[in-house]
Amino acid sequence: MATKKTAKAAEAKVVETVEAVETKKATRKPAVKSSVYVQFGGKEIVEKDVVAACKKAYADLATGEDLKTLEVYIKLEEGAAYYVANGVASDDYKIEL
């Protein structure tokens, strides 16, 4: 008899834990969506577009190395963005805006 009671108690505890996790998930705040726009000299540059262009440019170089980290530096006066891929900078890592 003790085993049935123990099993039922364990099962009830699992159900309580699952319900608590589901309640916690339901009360989480949704992620905030954001966008960054830079306007300069009659142009508008969208952050996500610049990042996507840098990723594509890196892929087009066919280095054979997966992109793990990306840092982007926008130089408005040059109308260009330079990027550092996987901690490595290069003269080839430039896109025109």
C-alpha positions, 0 to 999 in steps of 0.5 A, a space after each residue: 500500500 505504501 508504494 501506491 501512495 508514494 507513486 500517487 504522491 510523486 505523480 501529483 508532484 510532477 503534475 504540480 511542477 508541470 502546471 507551475 512551468 506552464 503558468 510561468 511560461 504564460 506570464 512571460 512578457 513577449 520580446 520587444 521587437 526593435 529596428 535601428 535606422 540611420 539617416 544621413 545625407 538624404 539616405 536611410 540605412 537600416 541596421 538589419 539590412 547592413 548586417 544582412 549585406 555584411 553576412 552575404 559579402 562574407 559568404 561570397 568571399 568563400 573563406 570556408 569558415 562559418 560566421 560566428 561573430 560579426 561586428 559592423 562599423 558604419 562610416 557615413 562620411 564614406 558611405 560604407 560599412 566595414 565589418 570584423 568577422 570572427 574577430 578578424 578584420 580585412 581590407 576585403 570586409 567592406 560594403 558600400 551603402 
